[in-house]
Amino acid sequence: MAFHLIMGTDGEKMSKTAGNFISLDMSANEMFVKLMEIPDNQIISYFESCTVLGLEEIRSIADQLKKGEHPRTIKKKLAREIVGLYHPLDLVDHAEEYFESTIAGGSRPQDADIPVYPYKSGDVSLVTLIREIGMVGNSTEARNAIT
């Protein structure tokens, strides 16, 4: 079987090192936000490769885009479809609300949405810190993330 390559949130090959990936184990909020970041020209490809929608419905969505429907509206549908495959509906609804109020609306995220990583006090390089708390797999990834 052959499948289309799923591009990352920046339109390039998806890669954890590049930081343009969408992980299946992300929280509903993280996944929704990442999906809203994909380039407009990747919307239909994501519908084809990452959802369970039928081809007729996907063609209809493609027609909506061609007729001038705002890509952001279609991306929200895409994000709801994909996040809904991995999270319960109430979390999908919350993720859309989170995106609208926090990311699109510019309000401050809730404290519960900000991960907390306990770490011993003292002088430590940022590369070491983000590697040791598990945000990245190694020092090279840490340096690339910082860059």
Buried (B, 14 or more C-beta within 10 A) or exposed (E): EEEEEBBBBBEEEBEEEBBBBBEEEBBBBBBBBBBBBBBEEBBBBBBBEBBEBEEEEBEEBBEBBEEEEEBEEBBBBBBBBBBBEBBEEEBBBBBBEBBEBBBEEEEEEEEEEEEEEEEEEEEEEEBEEBBBEEEBEEEEBBBBBEE
